[in-house]
Amino acid sequence: MNAKRIGRGLVLAVVLSAGLLVAPGTVTAQQQCVTGGSDIRSVPWPQRQLAPERAWPMTTGSGQKVAVISTGVGDNPLLSGKVADSTVLARTDGRNASGKPDCMGTGTGVAGIIAAASSQGVGFHGVAPDVVLLSAKVVADSYTSGGPPKAVEPGLLADAVDWAVGKGASVIAVAEVAREDSAQLRQAVQNALAKGAVVVAATGEPAGNDSPYAGKPTYPASQEGVLAVGAVDESGQLATAASRIDIVAPGLNVLTTAPGGGLATGGGSSFATGYVAAAAALVRSYWPNLSNADVVKRLRATTTPANVGPDLRAYGDGIVNPYQAVIDQMAKGAPVVLPPLRQEEPSAEEKARMAAEDHARAWGFGAAGIGIGVAGLVIALAVFWPKGRRRGWRSGLAPDPVEHPEDELPQPPAELFGGRTGNS
């Protein structure tokens, strides 16, 4: 059965509208929401490529709280009991409020990528199934009209980050973007980092060439200390473009949980953020003494190289590798920079000592040469003196052989029995 699509699907540079397309004014708010996925048994391509279950013998993410800042998290059997707390920060105009925990489906999809449970006969599962989820809803049934495209007010994101920190989140997945910077958002992110949280943020989707935000940075992904995430498709091609990308993850035709049950496909850097946030949770669970900066360093250092495209820098450090990030034995601390080599002038005492050593070495070599020569002479006399005396000091070489010319006519053969007589 074909999967339904949720979220912001991308086909390379083509950006599809969020949620389901509906004719304005012809349906109610609830009718335009994503209301469930399909029964899909196959293993999705991100799991085939990343194989995060290889890390499960070491860790499944237990002890970690991951906050999902997005469109909310809806009901789904694979997420049952996973969400420990939630808050609604999104503003609505009161006319199109569906009242659903997640109308658009993005937040539910990101949550499933992070923590969906395994189910008999279902190929899909989360990367870190034992983490605890927190949900901060910053988008209602749709993005606010009249504002920046596919974006959230920076103040809402700041409030969501502050809420996640207050709830003890060890990893914060900011799956939505602001297209405008603000001091409030910068302060919220810096506070989260100071509290030890790993902040992972989507870089967003292109705003369109005719938009004043085209090519502009997105926030908080552009802030210092935040791990900025881009998306790739199944072939490894970059599916999003941004002014800054630190790491990439699957983010096109991604199968995940849908609000109301079942599975559906979606796309965009929001979903890629889920894979990176889950990998961060695995690392934090297995390496509890690492700082948030060290976790980010490990995630970036253990990526799978992106070997496609003319500009590898657009992929950041590469494709996230949850298993390698957990097992890799990295050297601790920062690299040690050795001081430059200094040629110091030896002291007078050292010069005298080196001169004495050179003199002794030269005398030793000379004495050794003389000794070898004398020994060779003694051996030669011992061998050749007796022989010379026996020959009267004549040459010991044999004389040259004398050549005898052969007769022109051969002699008759000798008769072996010549002169014998008798009866035959």
PyMOL commands that set and color helices and strands:
alter all, ss='L'
color gray80, all
select helices_A, chain A and resi 30-32+45-50+52-55+77-79+106-115+154-166+183-194+269-286+292-301+312-315+322-327+348-390
alter helices_A, ss='H'
color red, helices_A
select strands_A, chain A and resi 4-7+10-11+14-15+65-70+83-88+132-137+171-174+198-202+227-232+247-250+254-257+263-267
alter strands_A, ss='S'
color yellow, strands_A
deselect
rebuild
show_as cartoon
